[in-house]
Amino acid sequence: MGKLKREIGLIGLTFVAVSGIIGSGWLFAPLLAAQHAGPAALIAWLVGGIAMLLLALTFAEISAMLPVAGGIARVPQFSHGNVVAMAMGWSAWVGYNTTAPIEVEAMLHYLAPHLSWLYSAPGSGKLSWGGVAVAMGLMALFTLINAFGVQVFARVNTAITWLKLAIPFIIMAALMGSRFETANFTAQGGFFPFGVAGVLAAVSSGGIAFSYIGFRHAIDMAGEVKNPGFTIPTALILSLVIAFVVYGGIQVAFTGALFPSDLANGWAQLALPGDFGPLGALAAALGLVWLVSLLNAGAVLGPFAGGLVAVGSNARLAFALAENGFFAKAFTGVSERGVPLPALLLNFVVSALVFVLLPFREVVQLNSSAIILSFLVGPVAVVALRHLLPTARRPMRVPAVVPVAALAFIIATLIIYWSGWPIVWRLGVCLLVGLLVFLARAGHHGLSGLDLKEARWLVPYLGGMGLFSALGGFGGLGVIPFGVDMALLVVFGGAMFALAVRGRLDQQTFDRYMKDEPELAHVARGQDVDAG
């Protein structure tokens, strides 16, 4: 039996995160952001990027010091024990298993105009048997590429990501070269037609915050990174900077290319329908037929790389859950190529069942609800580990860690709230199912081995989030007005952050967990992982 191999370099890990951040959503993101903020959508992308950077920095410090596979599931094991690790890992694992089916569905949607037999009828949204076969084949291909080893996976993803990045830049240049009206940036109410509220609405409802969260894949691959102390934080920061340049550049090019007739009814009513989104509609209006074809290629490449990365990350998550004792030990197996192959095959079966058995709308909502909770891990754990590992060498240290982590926790709380009540209640159901699975496995050994005390903060947190979401304006009853809800959540998030940090493991339990991880012996010795 082999072991995980540290073969991913800086470019490879950066592009893993970039593939997670930049899928096919950039085809539609400029329109959604402009509808909420007008020309100030560019500021919204900057605000969203800075917010995600704060979250990423907390993960960067931890993963550079504790570079383990499936970090989102493993890190909370060290800071808050097995129950919190179960909640975060299970939540992320369910979400990742729905990611590949979503990306495959997106690819088939964009291929449908050229391969009409993929669907039973045009516009029906129902795949034919041939379409289902193609979908299964694509998910099998993602699994096969990952099975060849992390080095092959990283090289394939890097090659595709170079193309993914080239296409948006070509589109920016083509749109700006064909039409760029500076007057559009002050039309219909000026640069800030909806004020600060509009910018915040673009970050939340406009999907900007959700566009950035793909950086998480770099955390899950941390166990296979060369020189993790440098590579992980650098890759996380670089990926978010690259994402801002792409999204911000596309937003500027889109705004400048609009025609006066597009803005006749104001920014909120801006509509540019088309098979390839608003960018395709603009390209067609400008007579750039070749650009529409390029957009088509980008719409297929984006989901392909996204699915490939999601499959790779999720294998590490399943591996980590097995390491934590949530899944059977059989799924901790590693092939001679350094791949967690049993976990990879488990995920393929689960993803295939999700694709076949669940309606696509349910898959999308389950995906969002299941992933977002895991972002609470970084801010809480980075402060908890400062107490539990005070003398350990940290290749990267977050300055002013407590206020930065508290702000990052509040940001994660807002992201959960912004996802909306239909997604939040599904998150509750997802966690309940995970809890039942966990208790069933733990029942063989009794409850004495469960870190229940360290998980107590999850009860008021999840209950409070459910209440806020049900009463708020994001798919809820709308009892709490916009603005007031944000202020209340900031106070709530700050209080829950303090409670969660205080609920960390005691030193004796933490030391026991660390002793069970021989690959982390370098931490106790104050060395980098490569020196261990």
NUTORBA-65562 format. One record per residue (C-alpha): residue number from 0; residue in one letter; x, y, z. Coordinates in pm, 1 decimal. Layout:
N
PT	n	res	xx	yy	zz
PT	NUM	A	X	Y	Z
...
END
This chain:
532
PT	n	res	xx	yy	zz
PT	0	M	0.0	0.0	0.0
PT	1	G	134.1	343.1	-89.1
PT	2	K	108.3	678.4	84.1
PT	3	L	13.3	1030.6	-15.7
PT	4	K	289.7	1200.4	-213.0
PT	5	R	389.4	1565.9	-188.9
PT	6	E	407.3	1645.0	-560.0
PT	7	I	197.4	1960.1	-608.3
PT	8	G	395.7	2280.2	-659.0
PT	9	L	295.3	2645.2	-640.1
PT	10	I	143.8	2676.2	-988.0
PT	11	G	-36.4	2343.4	-954.5
PT	12	L	-194.7	2435.5	-619.0
PT	13	T	-276.6	2789.8	-729.0
PT	14	F	-457.6	2655.5	-1032.6
PT	15	V	-645.1	2400.9	-819.7
PT	16	A	-791.7	2697.1	-629.8
PT	17	V	-841.3	2903.6	-945.9
PT	18	S	-1033.6	2617.6	-1108.7
PT	19	G	-1261.6	2609.5	-806.9
PT	20	I	-1320.3	2985.5	-816.6
PT	21	I	-1355.9	3043.1	-1189.9
PT	22	G	-1600.9	2799.0	-1346.5
PT	23	S	-1861.6	2892.3	-1604.0
PT	24	G	-2028.2	3139.0	-1366.9
PT	25	W	-1823.1	3428.8	-1504.3
PT	26	L	-2044.3	3415.5	-1814.4
PT	27	F	-2338.4	3540.4	-1604.9
PT	28	A	-2175.5	3709.5	-1304.3
PT	29	P	-2127.2	4054.8	-1468.9
PT	30	L	-2500.1	4088.8	-1536.4
PT	31	L	-2609.3	3975.9	-1189.0
PT	32	A	-2361.2	4209.2	-1018.0
PT	33	A	-2457.0	4505.1	-1240.5
PT	34	Q	-2827.9	4455.7	-1168.8
PT	35	H	-2757.5	4505.4	-798.1
PT	36	A	-2481.5	4768.1	-797.6
PT	37	G	-2461.8	4921.4	-1146.5
PT	38	P	-2108.7	5032.3	-1241.8
PT	39	A	-2007.7	4997.4	-874.1
PT	40	A	-2019.2	4620.5	-925.9
PT	41	L	-1641.1	4651.1	-968.8
PT	42	I	-1619.7	4775.1	-608.5
PT	43	A	-1839.6	4483.6	-502.6
PT	44	W	-1592.5	4237.5	-657.4
PT	45	L	-1312.7	4407.5	-461.1
PT	46	V	-1509.9	4399.5	-134.4
PT	47	G	-1598.8	4034.0	-187.6
PT	48	G	-1239.6	3947.9	-271.2
PT	49	I	-1106.4	4115.2	44.2
PT	50	A	-1369.0	3936.4	254.8
PT	51	M	-1269.7	3599.7	109.2
PT	52	L	-902.5	3685.6	157.3
PT	53	L	-960.2	3723.1	531.1
PT	54	L	-1116.0	3376.4	538.7
PT	55	A	-837.9	3233.2	323.4
PT	56	L	-568.0	3376.7	552.2
PT	57	T	-703.1	3185.6	852.1
PT	58	F	-692.9	2861.4	653.1
PT	59	A	-347.7	2950.8	518.7
PT	60	E	-187.7	2972.9	864.3
PT	61	I	-334.4	2640.4	972.4
PT	62	S	-266.7	2443.2	654.3
PT	63	A	90.3	2571.7	625.3
PT	64	M	152.8	2443.3	979.1
PT	65	L	-66.3	2129.1	962.8
PT	66	P	-63.2	2026.8	594.7
PT	67	V	-300.0	1729.5	607.1
PT	68	A	-520.4	1582.1	335.4
PT	69	G	-885.2	1686.0	354.1
PT	70	G	-797.3	1984.4	572.4
PT	71	I	-1153.4	2108.9	609.7
PT	72	A	-1242.8	1779.2	779.4
PT	73	R	-914.2	1721.0	964.4
PT	74	V	-834.9	2065.0	1107.7
PT	75	P	-1138.4	2083.2	1341.4
PT	76	Q	-1040.8	1740.0	1478.5
PT	77	F	-729.3	1904.2	1626.4
PT	78	S	-900.1	2219.7	1753.0
PT	79	H	-1247.6	2100.5	1862.2
PT	80	G	-1254.1	1721.8	1841.5
PT	81	N	-1441.3	1456.7	1649.5
PT	82	V	-1799.4	1586.0	1668.6
PT	83	V	-1719.3	1927.3	1518.9
PT	84	A	-1492.0	1756.2	1264.9
PT	85	M	-1782.6	1529.3	1173.7
PT	86	A	-2018.1	1821.5	1118.7
PT	87	M	-1775.5	2019.3	904.3
PT	88	G	-1633.7	1722.6	713.6
PT	89	W	-1967.7	1556.5	645.2
PT	90	S	-2118.8	1885.9	532.2
PT	91	A	-1833.9	1953.3	289.8
PT	92	W	-1827.5	1592.1	166.3
PT	93	V	-2197.2	1593.3	76.4
PT	94	G	-2152.1	1923.7	-103.0
PT	95	Y	-1851.3	1806.9	-299.4
PT	96	N	-2035.1	1493.5	-409.5
PT	97	T	-2295.9	1715.8	-573.1
PT	98	T	-2035.1	1940.7	-738.5
PT	99	A	-1927.0	1697.1	-1010.5
PT	100	P	-2287.8	1626.6	-1120.6
PT	101	I	-2355.1	2002.4	-1136.1
PT	102	E	-2042.8	2066.4	-1345.0
PT	103	V	-2129.5	1778.1	-1578.9
PT	104	E	-2483.9	1910.5	-1619.5
PT	105	A	-2340.9	2255.0	-1705.1
PT	106	M	-2111.8	2103.7	-1969.5
PT	107	L	-2399.2	1914.0	-2130.4
PT	108	H	-2617.2	2225.7	-2127.2
PT	109	Y	-2359.1	2418.6	-2328.3
PT	110	L	-2297.4	2123.2	-2561.2
PT	111	A	-2670.6	2073.9	-2626.6
PT	112	P	-2695.7	2325.4	-2916.0
PT	113	H	-2439.1	2113.5	-3100.7
PT	114	L	-2545.5	1770.3	-2971.0
PT	115	S	-2923.8	1783.8	-2949.7
PT	116	W	-2948.2	1409.6	-2873.2
PT	117	L	-2810.7	1473.7	-2523.0
PT	118	Y	-3161.6	1577.1	-2412.2
PT	119	S	-3491.7	1402.8	-2467.0
PT	120	A	-3638.5	1722.5	-2613.6
PT	121	P	-3498.9	2074.2	-2678.2
PT	122	G	-3534.5	2289.4	-2368.5
PT	123	S	-3678.8	2004.5	-2161.0
PT	124	G	-3384.9	1987.4	-1921.5
PT	125	K	-3427.7	1609.8	-1913.5
PT	126	L	-3131.4	1407.7	-2032.9
PT	127	S	-3181.8	1129.4	-2282.6
PT	128	W	-3033.3	786.7	-2211.7
PT	129	G	-2745.0	889.2	-2435.6
PT	130	G	-2701.4	1205.3	-2229.9
PT	131	V	-2697.0	1006.1	-1906.5
PT	132	A	-2432.2	775.8	-2055.8
PT	133	V	-2216.3	1076.7	-2151.1
PT	134	A	-2259.9	1221.7	-1801.0
PT	135	M	-2152.7	896.7	-1635.9
PT	136	G	-1857.8	878.0	-1874.1
PT	137	L	-1743.7	1228.7	-1779.5
PT	138	M	-1761.2	1154.2	-1407.6
PT	139	A	-1569.6	831.3	-1468.4
PT	140	L	-1308.5	1033.3	-1660.6
PT	141	F	-1265.8	1274.4	-1368.4
PT	142	T	-1215.2	974.6	-1141.2
PT	143	L	-968.9	807.6	-1379.2
PT	144	I	-750.9	1118.4	-1419.0
PT	145	N	-734.3	1152.2	-1041.0
PT	146	A	-653.5	781.6	-1004.0
PT	147	F	-333.7	825.8	-1208.9
PT	148	G	-182.6	1027.8	-926.4
PT	149	V	-177.0	1379.6	-794.1
PT	150	Q	101.3	1483.3	-1032.5
PT	151	V	-101.6	1380.6	-1339.3
PT	152	F	-412.4	1543.5	-1193.9
PT	153	A	-226.0	1869.6	-1127.6
PT	154	R	-72.9	1876.0	-1476.3
PT	155	V	-406.2	1815.7	-1650.9
PT	156	N	-580.6	2076.9	-1437.6
PT	157	T	-300.0	2330.1	-1489.3
PT	158	A	-312.6	2288.2	-1867.8
PT	159	I	-690.0	2335.6	-1872.3
PT	160	T	-671.9	2631.9	-1634.0
PT	161	W	-423.5	2815.2	-1856.9
PT	162	L	-686.0	2789.7	-2130.7
PT	163	K	-962.6	2889.2	-1889.8
PT	164	L	-769.3	3204.3	-1800.2
PT	165	A	-674.7	3288.0	-2157.4
PT	166	I	-1037.4	3289.9	-2274.5
PT	167	P	-1163.6	3562.7	-2034.9
PT	168	F	-864.9	3784.0	-2117.7
PT	169	I	-927.5	3745.8	-2491.1
PT	170	I	-1293.1	3831.2	-2431.0
PT	171	M	-1198.8	4139.7	-2228.0
PT	172	A	-968.5	4262.0	-2504.4
PT	173	A	-1224.1	4190.2	-2778.8
PT	174	L	-1509.4	4371.2	-2602.1
PT	175	M	-1298.4	4671.2	-2505.9
PT	176	G	-1152.7	4691.9	-2855.1
PT	177	S	-1495.7	4679.5	-3021.2
PT	178	R	-1689.8	4909.5	-2791.4
PT	179	F	-1603.4	5086.1	-2466.6
PT	180	E	-1827.7	5371.4	-2359.1
PT	181	T	-1693.9	5548.7	-2050.7
PT	182	A	-2031.6	5723.5	-2020.1
PT	183	N	-2182.4	5390.7	-1914.2
PT	184	F	-1999.9	5420.0	-1582.2
PT	185	T	-2204.2	5726.2	-1484.4
PT	186	A	-2528.8	5646.7	-1667.5
PT	187	Q	-2863.7	5592.3	-1493.3
PT	188	G	-2777.7	5731.4	-1152.1
PT	189	G	-2400.9	5763.1	-1156.7
PT	190	F	-2130.2	5520.1	-1049.9
PT	191	F	-2319.0	5426.9	-729.1
PT	192	P	-2682.6	5418.1	-846.8
PT	193	F	-2790.2	5208.0	-546.1
PT	194	G	-2536.2	5337.3	-293.6
PT	195	V	-2345.7	5123.2	-47.4
PT	196	A	-2650.3	4900.0	-4.1
PT	197	G	-2629.0	4810.5	-371.4
PT	198	V	-2263.2	4709.1	-338.9
PT	199	L	-2342.7	4488.1	-40.0
PT	200	A	-2640.7	4339.0	-223.5
PT	201	A	-2414.2	4250.1	-516.1
PT	202	V	-2171.3	4076.9	-279.6
PT	203	S	-2455.3	3878.2	-121.9
PT	204	S	-2748.2	3834.4	-362.4
PT	205	G	-2541.9	3899.1	-674.5
PT	206	G	-2337.9	3587.5	-610.7
PT	207	I	-2000.1	3756.3	-570.8
PT	208	A	-1922.3	3596.4	-233.1
PT	209	F	-2018.1	3254.0	-366.3
PT	210	S	-1799.9	3301.0	-674.7
PT	211	Y	-1486.2	3325.9	-460.8
PT	212	I	-1533.4	3032.4	-223.5
PT	213	G	-1368.6	2777.3	-453.7
PT	214	F	-1032.2	2854.0	-290.7
PT	215	R	-1121.7	2577.3	-44.1
PT	216	H	-990.4	2306.5	-280.0
PT	217	A	-632.2	2412.7	-207.6
PT	218	I	-694.3	2338.4	161.8
PT	219	D	-809.7	1984.9	87.0
PT	220	M	-501.2	1908.6	-124.1
PT	221	A	-260.5	2038.8	143.5
PT	222	G	-139.8	1689.2	231.9
PT	223	E	20.5	1653.5	-113.2
PT	224	V	189.3	1991.2	-145.4
PT	225	K	563.5	2045.1	-174.0
PT	226	N	706.1	2301.9	68.0
PT	227	P	361.3	2363.8	223.2
PT	228	G	478.8	2644.0	451.5
PT	229	F	535.0	2863.6	145.9
PT	230	T	318.6	2703.9	-120.2
PT	231	I	-18.5	2692.7	58.8
PT	232	P	-51.4	3055.5	175.0
PT	233	T	101.5	3186.9	-146.5
PT	234	A	-134.4	2979.2	-363.0
PT	235	L	-440.1	3090.4	-165.8
PT	236	I	-352.2	3458.1	-195.6
PT	237	L	-251.6	3430.1	-562.7
PT	238	S	-570.8	3247.4	-655.6
PT	239	L	-790.2	3519.7	-505.6
PT	240	V	-587.4	3794.2	-673.6
PT	241	I	-614.5	3615.8	-1010.1
PT	242	A	-987.5	3570.2	-957.3
PT	243	F	-1035.7	3940.6	-884.7
PT	244	V	-839.4	4039.6	-1196.1
PT	245	V	-1054.9	3806.8	-1410.6
PT	246	Y	-1392.0	3891.4	-1258.0
PT	247	G	-1312.1	4261.8	-1223.6
PT	248	G	-1177.0	4284.0	-1577.8
PT	249	I	-1479.5	4110.1	-1724.8
PT	250	Q	-1706.9	4342.6	-1524.2
PT	251	V	-1533.3	4652.9	-1661.3
PT	252	A	-1539.6	4521.1	-2019.7
PT	253	F	-1906.8	4425.0	-1988.0
PT	254	T	-2008.9	4763.7	-1846.9
PT	255	G	-1820.7	4955.4	-2114.4
PT	256	A	-1966.6	4746.5	-2400.0
PT	257	L	-2333.2	4804.8	-2312.0
PT	258	F	-2552.0	4997.2	-2556.1
PT	259	P	-2775.8	5289.4	-2447.4
PT	260	S	-3082.3	5076.6	-2526.3
PT	261	D	-2961.0	4813.9	-2276.1
PT	262	L	-2974.0	5073.8	-1998.6
PT	263	A	-3301.5	5239.6	-2101.7
PT	264	N	-3490.2	5087.5	-1807.7
PT	265	G	-3211.2	5127.9	-1553.2
PT	266	W	-2954.1	4892.3	-1410.9
PT	267	A	-3200.0	4683.8	-1210.7
PT	268	Q	-3388.7	4593.0	-1529.4
PT	269	L	-3078.1	4518.1	-1735.2
PT	270	A	-3140.4	4200.3	-1935.8
PT	271	L	-2929.7	4038.4	-2207.0
PT	272	P	-3076.1	3693.3	-2279.5
PT	273	G	-2885.2	3431.5	-2475.6
PT	274	D	-2760.3	3073.9	-2464.8
PT	275	F	-2417.1	3189.4	-2349.2
PT	276	G	-2530.7	3459.0	-2112.4
PT	277	P	-2495.6	3836.1	-2131.5
PT	278	L	-2142.5	3822.0	-2269.8
PT	279	G	-2261.5	3606.8	-2559.3
PT	280	A	-2547.8	3847.5	-2623.7
PT	281	L	-2307.5	4143.6	-2631.8
PT	282	A	-2065.6	3959.2	-2861.4
PT	283	A	-2350.8	3877.0	-3100.3
PT	284	A	-2472.8	4238.3	-3095.2
PT	285	L	-2122.7	4357.1	-3178.9
PT	286	G	-2099.5	4109.6	-3467.8
PT	287	L	-1820.5	3911.5	-3301.1
PT	288	V	-1935.6	3566.3	-3408.7
PT	289	W	-1596.1	3411.4	-3336.9
PT	290	L	-1619.6	3541.0	-2981.5
PT	291	V	-1946.2	3354.6	-2929.9
PT	292	S	-1767.1	3032.9	-3031.8
PT	293	L	-1487.0	3111.6	-2787.1
PT	294	L	-1742.9	3168.3	-2512.4
PT	295	N	-1889.1	2828.3	-2595.9
PT	296	A	-1547.8	2666.9	-2552.4
PT	297	G	-1495.5	2848.4	-2221.7
PT	298	A	-1839.0	2739.0	-2101.3
PT	299	V	-1735.5	2373.4	-2147.8
PT	300	L	-1376.1	2398.1	-2023.1
PT	301	G	-1475.3	2576.0	-1702.6
PT	302	P	-1706.7	2303.8	-1569.3
PT	303	F	-1467.1	2029.8	-1684.5
PT	304	A	-1185.0	2165.4	-1469.5
PT	305	G	-1425.6	2238.4	-1185.7
PT	306	G	-1552.6	1881.1	-1185.3
PT	307	L	-1199.6	1740.9	-1204.8
PT	308	V	-1084.8	1944.8	-903.9
PT	309	A	-1399.0	1869.0	-702.3
PT	310	V	-1348.6	1493.7	-751.1
PT	311	G	-986.2	1520.5	-639.0
PT	312	S	-1066.8	1733.2	-335.2
PT	313	N	-1355.6	1513.1	-231.0
PT	314	A	-1137.6	1202.6	-233.6
PT	315	R	-919.2	1373.2	26.1
PT	316	L	-1226.3	1466.9	229.0
PT	317	A	-1355.2	1108.7	235.4
PT	318	F	-1002.3	995.1	326.1
PT	319	A	-995.2	1250.2	610.9
PT	320	L	-1338.2	1144.3	737.1
PT	321	A	-1214.3	786.2	748.8
PT	322	E	-902.6	901.9	935.1
PT	323	N	-1133.7	1075.4	1184.5
PT	324	G	-1328.8	751.2	1233.5
PT	325	F	-1647.4	874.4	1065.4
PT	326	F	-1610.2	643.6	763.7
PT	327	A	-1475.1	288.9	776.3
PT	328	K	-1096.8	250.1	796.1
PT	329	A	-1105.3	79.4	455.6
PT	330	F	-1136.2	425.7	301.3
PT	331	T	-797.6	532.8	439.9
PT	332	G	-629.3	311.5	180.0
PT	333	V	-380.9	474.1	-58.2
PT	334	S	-273.1	327.6	-392.3
PT	335	E	88.1	288.3	-506.3
PT	336	R	39.9	609.9	-706.2
PT	337	G	-28.0	796.3	-382.3
PT	338	V	-403.8	831.2	-438.3
PT	339	P	-678.1	759.2	-180.6
PT	340	L	-834.1	518.0	-430.1
PT	341	P	-1104.0	356.3	-209.3
PT	342	A	-1230.0	705.4	-117.4
PT	343	L	-1218.3	808.4	-483.1
PT	344	L	-1430.4	508.6	-587.3
PT	345	L	-1676.4	564.7	-301.3
PT	346	N	-1730.8	920.6	-417.4
PT	347	F	-1781.6	812.6	-778.1
PT	348	V	-2061.3	577.4	-674.7
PT	349	V	-2226.2	841.1	-452.5
PT	350	S	-2198.4	1115.8	-717.0
PT	351	A	-2344.1	887.4	-983.8
PT	352	L	-2640.1	805.8	-757.3
PT	353	V	-2691.5	1176.1	-684.8
PT	354	F	-2693.0	1251.2	-1055.8
PT	355	V	-2945.3	980.3	-1139.9
PT	356	L	-3177.7	994.3	-838.2
PT	357	L	-3209.0	1363.1	-743.3
PT	358	P	-3371.4	1643.8	-948.7
PT	359	F	-3112.2	1895.5	-1068.9
PT	360	R	-3263.3	2184.7	-869.7
PT	361	E	-3234.9	1982.8	-548.4
PT	362	V	-2875.5	1892.5	-631.9
PT	363	V	-2782.8	2261.0	-674.6
PT	364	Q	-2945.7	2364.3	-346.8
PT	365	L	-2791.8	2072.6	-158.8
PT	366	N	-2451.5	2167.7	-298.3
PT	367	S	-2470.0	2522.7	-167.0
PT	368	S	-2613.8	2428.6	170.7
PT	369	A	-2364.2	2151.4	237.1
PT	370	I	-2043.8	2339.9	156.0
PT	371	I	-2094.6	2676.7	323.9
PT	372	L	-2084.4	2555.5	684.9
PT	373	S	-1728.0	2430.7	647.6
PT	374	F	-1599.2	2789.0	618.1
PT	375	L	-1642.3	2833.6	992.5
PT	376	V	-1346.4	2600.4	1048.8
PT	377	G	-1064.6	2840.1	962.3
PT	378	P	-1141.7	3143.9	1182.5
PT	379	V	-1221.7	2938.9	1493.1
PT	380	A	-937.5	2688.4	1457.4
PT	381	V	-665.3	2943.5	1384.7
PT	382	V	-722.3	3112.4	1724.0
PT	383	A	-779.3	2783.9	1909.8
PT	384	L	-450.3	2646.5	1777.5
PT	385	R	-266.5	2959.1	1890.0
PT	386	H	-361.8	2848.6	2243.5
PT	387	L	-303.0	2475.7	2190.1
PT	388	L	21.8	2507.7	1993.2
PT	389	P	166.5	2836.8	2118.7
PT	390	T	532.0	2757.7	2043.4
PT	391	A	491.7	2575.3	1711.1
PT	392	R	665.8	2723.6	1410.4
PT	393	R	411.7	2892.3	1184.5
PT	394	P	545.7	2952.8	831.8
PT	395	M	273.3	3215.6	801.7
PT	396	R	120.5	3408.2	1090.8
PT	397	V	-200.2	3608.6	1054.4
PT	398	P	-139.3	3951.8	1208.6
PT	399	A	-387.7	4065.6	1475.0
PT	400	V	-523.5	3713.4	1458.6
PT	401	V	-816.9	3751.1	1699.0
PT	402	P	-987.6	4052.3	1532.0
PT	403	V	-906.0	3918.0	1183.9
PT	404	A	-1043.0	3572.6	1268.2
PT	405	A	-1351.5	3721.1	1435.2
PT	406	L	-1421.8	3928.1	1125.1
PT	407	A	-1366.9	3621.0	904.2
PT	408	F	-1610.7	3420.5	1120.2
PT	409	I	-1871.0	3694.9	1084.6
PT	410	I	-1815.7	3694.2	706.5
PT	411	A	-1870.7	3316.2	697.6
PT	412	T	-2186.8	3365.4	903.6
PT	413	L	-2315.7	3626.2	658.4
PT	414	I	-2241.4	3394.8	364.0
PT	415	I	-2452.5	3123.1	525.2
PT	416	Y	-2734.1	3374.1	582.5
PT	417	W	-2710.3	3512.7	228.6
PT	418	S	-2749.0	3162.7	86.5
PT	419	G	-3117.3	3187.8	183.2
PT	420	W	-3369.9	2994.4	389.1
PT	421	P	-3435.8	2723.8	124.4
PT	422	I	-3067.6	2633.3	146.4
PT	423	V	-3027.0	2681.2	523.1
PT	424	W	-3305.0	2436.5	613.1
PT	425	R	-3150.9	2180.8	380.5
PT	426	L	-2823.6	2234.3	564.0
PT	427	G	-3002.7	2142.4	886.4
PT	428	V	-3137.6	1821.5	732.7
PT	429	C	-2792.4	1738.3	593.1
PT	430	L	-2633.8	1779.2	937.3
PT	431	L	-2906.0	1572.6	1102.4
PT	432	V	-2842.9	1284.0	861.7
PT	433	G	-2468.8	1311.6	927.2
PT	434	L	-2528.0	1310.0	1301.2
PT	435	L	-2735.1	991.8	1276.3
PT	436	V	-2461.8	821.7	1071.0
PT	437	F	-2199.7	935.8	1320.9
PT	438	L	-2397.9	814.9	1622.3
PT	439	A	-2459.1	480.5	1452.5
PT	440	R	-2083.5	430.4	1407.1
PT	441	A	-2000.7	566.5	1750.9
PT	442	G	-2263.0	342.0	1912.2
PT	443	H	-2027.8	43.9	1891.1
PT	444	H	-1791.6	216.3	2134.5
PT	445	G	-2040.0	422.7	2337.5
PT	446	L	-2051.8	800.4	2366.5
PT	447	S	-1754.0	829.7	2598.8
PT	448	G	-1512.5	887.9	2311.3
PT	449	L	-1710.7	1177.5	2163.1
PT	450	D	-1595.1	1536.6	2210.0
PT	451	L	-1946.3	1660.0	2287.1
PT	452	K	-1849.8	1945.4	2518.6
PT	453	E	-1634.7	2106.8	2248.4
PT	454	A	-1928.6	2091.5	2005.7
PT	455	R	-2183.8	2261.4	2231.5
PT	456	W	-2140.1	2597.8	2058.4
PT	457	L	-2284.2	2446.0	1739.7
PT	458	V	-2628.8	2415.0	1902.2
PT	459	P	-2693.3	2788.8	1964.1
PT	460	Y	-2508.3	2877.6	1644.7
PT	461	L	-2709.6	2652.4	1413.6
PT	462	G	-3033.0	2729.2	1596.9
PT	463	G	-2969.7	3101.9	1573.1
PT	464	M	-2879.8	3082.3	1204.0
PT	465	G	-3198.2	2887.5	1135.5
PT	466	L	-3405.5	3151.1	1315.9
PT	467	F	-3238.1	3446.2	1144.1
PT	468	S	-3272.4	3279.3	806.1
PT	469	A	-3639.5	3188.9	854.5
PT	470	L	-3726.4	3545.2	960.2
PT	471	G	-3492.1	3729.6	722.8
PT	472	G	-3533.3	3858.0	370.4
PT	473	F	-3322.5	3597.9	190.8
PT	474	G	-3595.7	3348.2	113.7
PT	475	G	-3747.4	3379.4	462.3
PT	476	L	-4054.8	3560.0	593.6
PT	477	G	-3895.5	3904.6	561.1
PT	478	V	-3981.8	4000.8	919.1
PT	479	I	-3631.3	4133.6	984.5
PT	480	P	-3558.2	4418.7	735.9
PT	481	F	-3241.8	4435.1	528.3
PT	482	G	-2973.2	4623.2	719.5
PT	483	V	-3111.3	4535.1	1059.0
PT	484	D	-3050.6	4168.1	984.5
PT	485	M	-2688.3	4240.9	894.1
PT	486	A	-2628.9	4434.3	1216.0
PT	487	L	-2785.3	4160.6	1428.6
PT	488	L	-2580.6	3892.9	1254.4
PT	489	V	-2257.3	4083.2	1314.6
PT	490	V	-2330.0	4089.5	1688.2
PT	491	F	-2446.6	3726.4	1684.6
PT	492	G	-2143.3	3612.7	1485.1
PT	493	G	-1902.1	3788.9	1720.2
PT	494	A	-2061.0	3629.7	2026.2
PT	495	M	-2061.3	3282.8	1869.9
PT	496	F	-1697.8	3321.8	1766.5
PT	497	A	-1595.5	3391.6	2126.3
PT	498	L	-1800.9	3094.6	2247.3
PT	499	A	-1650.6	2862.2	1985.1
PT	500	V	-1291.8	2960.9	2064.8
PT	501	R	-1350.9	2904.6	2437.4
PT	502	G	-1496.5	2562.3	2355.5
PT	503	R	-1168.3	2430.0	2211.0
PT	504	L	-1014.5	2099.4	2317.1
PT	505	D	-828.6	2077.2	2645.1
PT	506	Q	-452.8	2042.9	2614.4
PT	507	Q	-443.8	1676.0	2715.7
PT	508	T	-697.1	1566.7	2451.6
PT	509	F	-525.1	1778.5	2187.7
PT	510	D	-187.1	1622.1	2267.2
PT	511	R	-342.8	1275.9	2235.6
PT	512	Y	-482.8	1354.7	1891.3
PT	513	M	-150.6	1495.6	1776.3
PT	514	K	34.3	1188.1	1902.8
PT	515	D	-181.4	975.9	1673.0
PT	516	E	-53.0	1171.8	1370.2
PT	517	P	310.6	1072.3	1308.3
PT	518	E	324.9	1282.0	991.2
PT	519	L	272.6	1591.6	1208.4
PT	520	A	563.3	1520.0	1442.9
PT	521	H	747.8	1813.8	1283.9
PT	522	V	500.6	2052.4	1450.4
PT	523	A	599.5	1944.9	1799.0
PT	524	R	967.4	1978.0	1702.8
PT	525	G	912.4	2328.3	1565.4
PT	526	Q	1018.9	2225.6	1212.6
PT	527	D	871.9	2266.7	865.5
PT	528	V	702.8	1957.6	724.3
PT	529	D	980.9	1904.5	470.7
PT	530	A	1233.9	1895.1	754.1
PT	531	G	1032.1	1633.7	943.4
END
